[in-house]
């Protein structure tokens, strides 16, 4: 396939990236940037500075920043524009967006063997199992794997990797929608057109009511907000480790998304929505502020947490929560579920401050995202992580291509034994 407009643009960026890394290593190779204490070593390396990620950072007092731009400044962008920005560090022009759309349209075909595989898995398969199995199978299509086996210069690893990235971006929402329709008995598959943006196309392929374009706008916003979140979160880091072995992008992303499927990572939004629905069931509908306050205390006094409140890094309201809440305040005025989410936001932070144990009493994006998916027709909670996956693949793939462009090595940190810590920590 001829080089895409994004290949041409990124090819212009690569020499600068390599020169910058070479310069920094030459001048500061021995400069220490982090220390590790015993708590961090036993505690999942929380807070240890050990990775390089240029696509985005998460600042405790600001939230997600993509290529120097606060996420709230990017809410009107399309997912393909976010991928361009993540990869190149620059915003695409209108002409570049048009060409990128054409490039993606050429890659929308999902091989028939993928559909056969998914149909063979039956109705008991988890949607995430189906999605990652499909991506793993599509490793057959990998341009990187084919060119590597022919003898590919290391300096060019990024080129076919970007081909694979574009193929995944062009098809992952189609596969995800197919998983939904097969798994939940929603009828025949809907063929993609490639004529609209990923968000609008995803809604169409799912077969959800468009609600005068609101559903497409919601999905576009959701995909942008969840696209990237530094390099150290479990799914991004897993994808990076796999990719660092030079596994192809299909296998790397599939592995990263399997990490996203874990209950301590990508399931948070459905747990948050479950708590909201339990609250409404307990009080027979939309609760009052006092009822929410009482139920929050009941939850905390039982030794449980309020799902969606608190974050490993953030110490302010997650700006992604703010973006989705603003959308809900405009479009979900009749939704008792969303209005309950909003009332919880107006109530729970004060309870958590009074409780005193939460380092951050403010909501993260998971506190609201499930209520929007629910309102626009996605009532199947087990599917929510699949929607998350369609978005997060953008960030994983941008990080993968960047790392191959600058020649990042295989990741291999040193481990020590508990006995070593016992003998050396004192």
ABEGO torsion letter per residue (X at the ends): XBBBAAAAAAAAAAAAAAAAAAAAAAAAAABBABBBBAAAAAAGGBGBBABBBAABBBBAAAEBBBGGBBAAAAAABBAAAAAAAAAAGBBBBAAAAAAAAAAAAAAABBBAAAAAAAAAAEAABBAAAAAAAAAAAAAAABAAAAAAAAGBBAAAAAAAAAAAAAAAAAAAAAAAAAAAAAAAGAEBBBBBAGABBAAAAAAAAAGBBAGGGAAAAAAAAAAAAAABBEAABAAAAAAAAAAAAGBBAAAAAAAAAAAAABAABAAAAAAAAAAAAAAAAAAGEBBBAAAAAAAAAAAAAAGBBBBGBEBAABABBBAAAAAAAAAAAAAAAABAAAAAAAAAAAAAAAAAAAAGABABABBBAAAAAAAAAAAAGBABAAAAAAAAAAAAAAAAAAAAAAAAAAGBBBBBBBBBBAAAAAAAAX
